[in-house]
């Protein structure tokens, strides 16, 4: 199907800037479909001038499926849940002014000429990439890959997934007509439009942020012909109305338009950081992963960034997210899953209460060692003994050691950031689901010695809907977007103390 990407040449914002038009604010309804690595939500937003209201109308689990051939996402079930969210939104407000999809990064789908999946998309923790990174380095040096892409090295990156696919199943790549990253796939199902949104594409490690295109020559050197890429487009563009079958199955009266947003969930979350223009700030998007970094106008691709393994991912409105991935609450999530299998269900609230009551500990985990699913309480004990540290004695102590270790990693990354940038960072903004963890926020302030501003927790959904508003000309700029966030949502500040770490 032909692309339907457009911005109206005489949009409201263009006329307003020319001084010939004064915008009349209207109440608008937007739907954010936000899919994380553990769960997904449909978030309904009402934008009235500079006031945004947000409510969750549908939530669902995102559970990977292990099969003899690997670990996969349950993609069709996820799209069914997306449609359930759209249906709930239609019933709630009748007419939607926009729909936007964001997901986790790096994973992708391969489609045949008929638009059907050639296989279910693999989960980024699938074991097929364990040796792929070193195999790629045998052909293309690490330094050259970084010069072309500016992306940190992790074996979950799309580059190594694609290399593993070519290595293990070249017939699948030969049959591929299109490669779509996960939010692009769902946008295709909704609108029939093949497009590759730039923020999600930039997570792949085969996107060049300087040339602003796919690094196809790099792929060809690995034997991957790469004739299957869709058109690259920016966040904040109209893809088109939902297809009639979507409107029918969701019970919609009309066919609302779908917009590209910061389709990588972190790009949407960073867009919604409520920082002020005069602050010297960094951010942490806190959840399964903690992504810590700064917002830049240009990529920073140099030896310091390479040695520190930082990444240059594309943000909204032409920005660059210069950041580092830190294993976040994933370690605690895996502990909860292990305890549940053993017959004890701990809520996060209960674990945090136990962690706060546990005595402070200087035991520190090397979080990068915890990347594969497993019995994490036992793995943590083994790690502590191997490193000569005191193992935590109970679930509360386990939780506290995990949170303290995350805070220590924040401090290390902060120091590296300041060294690379050559300037201090005075305040840390923590957004996303992890911003609700008050103990982690306080530990972050204590360990880093910085003021921490936590919230909004729903930053990803907020950034999603406000990029739709930007794309539909309801707002003008990223600065206006952040003004709306500050006026609409309450944040909490944490000042450094010593009582929780001594």
Order of alpha helices (4+ residues) and beta strands (2+ residues): alpha-beta-beta-beta-beta-beta-alpha-beta-beta-alpha-alpha-alpha-alpha-beta-alpha-beta-alpha-beta-beta-alpha-beta-beta-alpha-beta-alpha-beta-beta-alpha-beta-beta-alpha-alpha-alpha-alpha-beta-alpha-beta-alpha-alpha-beta
